[in-house]
Amino acid sequence: MKLEWRILTDDEAAERDAVLRAHRAREGVQGAWHALAVHLCDKGQGGHLWYLHIDPDDGVWLTCRRCRAGVDDLYPDGIGMLTGEFEVFPGYVLGLRAGGVQVNGQESYGLFTYGWRGPVIVGLHVEKYTSMDWIGTEYDAWIEVEKRDA
């Protein structure tokens, strides 16, 4: 493999910049449509219909059944903030903690056998506190997920 460096010509640089600007414009428009759809679902249709999927192979997914909203629409990188417990069958409970899945209160390290999926109620919680005067205000946030009766 041969690595070669060269300086772009003015025309090549202009073409690359035009492609980049067009990509950012498309991304901005798509982002705006996504934000509008999420807002209309949340405010106009009475709230999101959240659905949680915990799978040994596919991981953890939280999505709205009405729109394309996901956990990142609640809070950026929110998958690591999910908390909740879901009984798959008696004696087998999956728990969400700090981005991982626990089985019966013990870390599973991703090695769990059975999953769970279903409609859930979602709540974003934020606590404001001061642990030491010289640090200032601190915040804790988490997303609480609980089973909703279908």
C-alpha positions as CSV (number, residue, x, y, z in Angstrom):
1,M,0.0,0.0,0.0
2,K,1.4,3.3,-1.0
3,L,0.4,6.5,0.8
4,E,0.6,9.7,-1.2
5,W,0.1,13.3,-0.1
6,R,-0.8,16.2,-2.4
7,I,-2.3,19.6,-2.2
8,L,-5.7,20.0,-3.7
9,T,-6.1,22.4,-6.6
10,D,-8.4,25.4,-6.1
11,D,-11.1,23.7,-8.3
12,E,-10.8,20.4,-6.2
13,A,-11.0,22.4,-3.0
14,A,-14.1,24.3,-4.2
15,E,-15.8,21.1,-5.3
16,R,-15.1,19.4,-2.0
17,D,-16.4,22.5,-0.1
18,A,-19.6,22.5,-2.2
19,V,-20.2,18.8,-1.6
20,L,-19.7,19.4,2.2
21,R,-22.0,22.4,2.2
22,A,-24.7,20.4,0.4
23,H,-24.3,17.5,2.8
24,R,-24.6,19.8,5.8
25,A,-27.7,21.5,4.3
26,R,-29.4,18.1,3.8
27,E,-28.5,17.1,7.3
28,G,-29.9,20.3,8.7
29,V,-33.2,19.9,6.8
30,Q,-33.5,16.3,7.9
31,G,-32.7,17.2,11.5
32,A,-35.3,20.0,11.4
33,W,-38.0,17.5,10.0
34,H,-37.0,15.0,12.7
35,A,-37.3,17.6,15.5
36,L,-40.7,18.7,14.1
37,A,-42.0,15.2,14.0
38,V,-40.8,14.5,17.5
39,H,-42.3,17.7,18.8
40,L,-45.7,17.1,17.1
41,C,-45.9,13.6,18.5
42,D,-45.0,14.7,22.0
43,K,-47.2,17.8,22.1
44,G,-49.9,17.3,19.4
45,Q,-50.7,13.6,19.9
46,G,-50.6,13.5,23.7
47,G,-47.1,12.1,24.2
48,H,-44.9,9.5,22.8
49,L,-45.8,5.8,22.8
50,W,-42.4,4.5,24.1
51,Y,-41.4,0.9,23.4
52,L,-38.4,-0.8,25.1
53,H,-36.5,-3.6,23.6
54,I,-33.9,-5.5,25.7
55,D,-32.2,-8.2,23.6
56,P,-29.2,-10.4,24.3
57,D,-28.0,-10.0,20.7
58,D,-29.2,-6.5,19.7
59,G,-28.7,-4.6,23.0
60,V,-31.2,-2.0,24.4
61,W,-33.4,0.2,22.3
62,L,-36.0,2.7,23.3
63,T,-38.1,4.1,20.5
64,C,-41.5,5.8,20.0
65,R,-44.1,3.8,18.1
66,R,-45.6,7.0,16.5
67,C,-42.6,8.9,15.4
68,R,-38.9,8.3,14.9
69,A,-38.0,9.5,18.4
70,G,-35.4,7.6,20.3
71,V,-33.6,7.8,23.6
72,D,-31.3,10.5,22.3
73,D,-34.3,12.7,21.8
74,L,-34.9,12.5,25.6
75,Y,-31.2,13.2,26.5
76,P,-28.0,13.0,24.4
77,D,-26.3,9.6,24.8
78,G,-29.3,8.7,27.0
79,I,-29.0,5.0,26.6
80,G,-26.4,4.9,29.5
81,M,-28.9,6.7,31.7
82,L,-31.8,4.2,31.5
83,T,-32.9,2.6,34.8
84,G,-35.7,0.1,35.4
85,E,-36.5,-3.5,36.1
86,F,-38.5,-5.9,34.0
87,E,-39.6,-9.4,35.1
88,V,-39.2,-11.7,32.2
89,F,-40.6,-14.7,34.2
90,P,-40.6,-15.5,37.9
91,G,-37.1,-15.5,39.2
92,Y,-35.6,-13.8,36.2
93,V,-35.5,-10.0,36.3
94,L,-33.6,-7.8,33.8
95,G,-32.5,-4.4,35.2
96,L,-31.1,-1.4,33.3
97,R,-28.3,0.4,35.1
98,A,-25.7,2.8,33.7
99,G,-26.0,1.5,30.1
100,G,-25.7,-2.2,31.1
101,V,-28.2,-5.0,31.7
102,Q,-28.3,-6.8,35.0
103,V,-29.8,-10.2,35.7
104,N,-31.4,-10.5,39.1
105,G,-29.4,-7.5,40.4
106,Q,-26.1,-8.9,39.2
107,E,-23.9,-7.5,36.4
108,S,-24.4,-9.7,33.3
109,Y,-21.6,-8.2,31.2
110,G,-23.9,-8.6,28.2
111,L,-24.2,-12.4,28.8
112,F,-27.9,-12.8,29.4
113,T,-30.1,-15.4,27.8
114,Y,-33.6,-14.0,27.7
115,G,-34.7,-10.5,26.7
116,W,-37.8,-8.4,27.3
117,R,-39.8,-6.0,25.1
118,G,-42.9,-4.0,25.5
119,P,-44.6,-0.6,26.0
120,V,-43.1,1.5,28.7
121,I,-43.6,4.8,30.6
122,V,-40.6,7.0,30.5
123,G,-39.6,9.8,32.8
124,L,-36.5,12.1,32.7
125,H,-35.4,13.0,36.2
126,V,-32.8,15.7,37.1
127,E,-31.5,16.4,40.6
128,K,-29.6,19.6,41.4
129,Y,-27.4,19.6,44.5
130,T,-24.2,20.9,46.0
131,S,-21.9,18.3,47.7
132,M,-19.1,20.8,48.5
133,D,-19.2,24.6,48.6
134,W,-16.1,25.1,46.5
135,I,-17.4,22.9,43.7
136,G,-20.6,24.7,43.0
137,T,-23.9,23.3,41.7
138,E,-23.9,19.7,40.5
139,Y,-26.5,17.7,38.6
140,D,-27.5,14.1,38.4
141,A,-29.9,12.9,35.6
142,W,-31.4,9.5,34.8
143,I,-34.2,8.2,32.6
144,E,-36.6,6.0,34.6
145,V,-38.4,3.3,32.5
146,E,-41.3,1.2,33.8
147,K,-43.6,-1.3,32.2
148,R,-46.9,0.1,30.9
149,D,-50.0,-2.0,30.8
150,A,-50.8,-2.4,27.1
